[in-house]
Structure formats: C-alpha cells, structure tokens
C-alpha cells in the first residue's frame, strides 16, 4: 500500500533543497524532492509502485553505479557497500510502497530518479547506523546518484525493466507452445477440412492446425 495513504505518527524530520525547507514525515524513506513531486505532478494517479520491475531495475542501476564509484575510488567503501545493500533489499521487494511519484511528470523522469535516490539513501543510512535524513553521511544526490544523470539512469532502468518483463513473458510463451504441441499430438488423427487462402487446400488433421503445419 502507498505509504502516503497510511496513518502517520505526526513526527517529522526537516529537509532542505534549493527551494527551501520542508517537514518530511518520519515514516517516509523518501525526502523533500519526492514531496515536491507529489505536490506538483498529481496528474495520472498511476504511481511508480505500480511497476515493481521498474523499481527493481532502478535499484540495479544504482547498485552498479555505487560499485563502479567504489572501484574507481571516488566513493567511500562503507557508503558504497551500504548503498549496494539497500539496493539489493529493494530488488528483493522491500520498500516498494515508498516509490510514490506519479508516472506522468515534468523533467524527463527526474522525480522518479530522485524518489529512488532518496529511498535508497535513507535505507543505506539505516544500514550504516545513522538516522534518515542525515545526508551528510549518504546523500541522495552526491552518493546514490553519483556519476549519473536522470538522462542515463532513467532510460537504463526502463530498458532493464523491459528485459526483466521479457524474461517472464518468454516463460509464458513457452507454456503456450508446450500446450499447442500437446494438442497437436492429441488431435493428430482427427481429419478436418483443408486450408485455403494461398495454402494447399487439401484435407489435413486437427493436430496439424495446432502444430502449425
């Protein structure tokens, strides 16, 4: 369930961006950028958490970036490891209800990217033994989004999500093929009228119909 529709304690943490300060409910793993997106882009009511494979794909992108930044020596290993752990948990289905931005938004996906960055950063902070919002230790921008741009992270995530969905789709197609092959065998002795329309127009079996002959 969307965390923004849950009953909250009333406790908040203060976050800031270039536009100013906002109070973020203590329960939220996302932060100020996501809150602004919720205010500005309440358009389609189709939320990011409707697309779990896309959320998992974004986590894979962020995990890969953290590992690369660690290998290059541009990110502290402790921070990178915490980001990787947070991403793996999201890939396993955790915190998807905190991916709440509308899928129709301005900025070519920036709000989606920041929603992911904030959730991952705050989960990584917990893994490091810090409090949510202590971005001086793990920043959504400087660490989780390090060496990236929405213009590469978002389309990469989209492509990976499509690949994940494709793998699942292949499994369903293989089941259909197997079922057709069984029917082709089952009906191999049943004669039916011949095919026409640029085909041979001779008698055939019902099994041949299912078998694609």
N, C-alpha and C positions, 0 to 999 in steps of 0.2 A: 504493500500500500504506500502511496505517496506520503512521505514523512510530513509534508506541509499540511496534510489533512488530519494529522494526529493531534491529540491533546498534548499541550506543552506545559512545562513547569513554570514558565514565566522568567526563568533565569536567562541571562544573555551574556555575550562577550562583545566587546567593541572592536570593530574592524574599520580600516580606512583604505581609501583609494584616492585617485587624483581628484575625484569629485567631492570628497569629504568623508564623513564618518557615518556608520550605521550600527545599530544593535542587532546582532545575529543571535537567534535563539540557541541556547546551549546545546540542544539536542541535534542541531544540524551539523553534518560533516562538511557541507558546502559553506561558502562565505559570502562576502559582500558583492562580488561580481555576479554570482548566481542570483542573489536577491534583486539586484538591479535588472537582470534579465527577466525575472518573474514579473517585475513591475512594468517593464517596457514592452514585452513581447508575449502578452497573453492573447494569442491570435487563434491558433487552431485547436487548442486543448489536446493536441497529440504530444505527449511528453516523451522525453528521452528514455525513461524506464520502460516504455512500450517496446523498445528494441534491445533486448538483452544481449544479442550477438554484437551489436554496435558498441555497447558499453564494454563488453569483454575485449573487443578489438582495440578500442581506445586505450584500455589498460595495457594491452600488449605493446602498443606503440610507446607508451610512457615507460614501460619496463625496459624496452630495448634502448630507449634514449638514455635512461639512467645508467644502464650497464656500459653503454658507449662512453658517456661522460666520465664514468669511473675509470674505465680503461685508459682514457686519454689524460687522466689526472686533473681534470677540470672540476671534479666534484668529489667532496669528501666521501670516503668509502662507507662510513657509518650512515650518512644521509642517503647515499645511493642504495645501500642494502635495505634500508627502511622503506624507501620508495618501491623497490622491487617486491618486498614482502607485501606491502599494501596492494600493489597491482595484482599479485597472484591471488590474494584474497578476493578481490573484485572479479577476477577471471573465474573464480570458483563460485560466484553468485552473491557475494556479500555486498551490502550497502547499495544495491541497485535502486532502492526506493529513494535514495538521495540524489539521483540523477533526474532532475525535475524540470529542466528548461523546456520551453516549447520548441518543437522541431522546426517551426516557421519563425525565423528570426533575422534581424539585420546583422551585418558584419561577417557574412560568409562562414558562419559556424563558430565565431569567436566565443559566444556564450556557452555553447556546448563544450568547447575546448576548456574554458575556464571552469565550468562546472566539474569536469573531470579532474582538472588540476587541483581544485580546492578539496574535493573529496579525498583524493589520493594524498595530498599534503597533510591533511588533518589526521588521516588514518596512520600515515607514516610518523607523525608527531607522537601519537599514542604509542606506537611501537618503540619509539625512542625514549619513552617515559616522560614526554612533555605534554602540555595542555593544548587542546585545539585552539588555533588562532595564534600560537607562538611562532609566527612565520620567520622570525629571525633565525630559527634553527632549521626549518624546512619550508621554503617559500613556494607557493603555487606557481609563481612566475619564474623566479630565478633558479629553482631546483627542478620541480616536476616538469616545467615547460622549458628547461634549459636546452639550448641549441636547437630549438624548434620554433615554428610559427604555426598559427592556425591553418595557413595555406598549405602546409605539408602534413601536419598531424591529422587534420580532419579528413582530407581525401584518402590518406593512407588508411585511416580507420575504416572508412566506407568500403574501400577495396577489400580489406581483410574481413570485414563483416560479411560481405557478399561471398567471399571464398568460403567462410565458415558455413553460411547458409547453403552454398552449393554442395558442400560435402554431405550435409544432411539430406539435401534433395536427391543426390545420387543414390543414397541408401533406399529412398522411397521408390525411385525409378527401377532399381534392381529388384525390388519386391514385385513391382508390376510385371517386369519381364519374366520373372520366375513363375508368376501366376499364369501369364499367357502361354508359356511353354508347357505348363501342366495341362491347360485346357486343350492345347494343340494335340497333345498325346491322348487325352481323354476322348476327343472327338475325331480322331484320325480315320475312323471307319464310317462316319456319317456323311453321306453324299448330299450335296446341295446344288442349286443351280449355278451355272458358270458365271464368271466375271465378264463384264463388258467394259465399255468406255476405255478404248485403247488397250485392252488386255485380250487374253486369248479366247474368251467366250466359250470355254469348254467346261464340262462338269468337273467339280472339284470337291474336296471334303471340307466339312466344317472345321476340322483340325487345321487345314491349310490356311483358312481365314485367320484363325488365332495365331498361327505360326508366322504369318506374314509372307507366305509363299506366293 
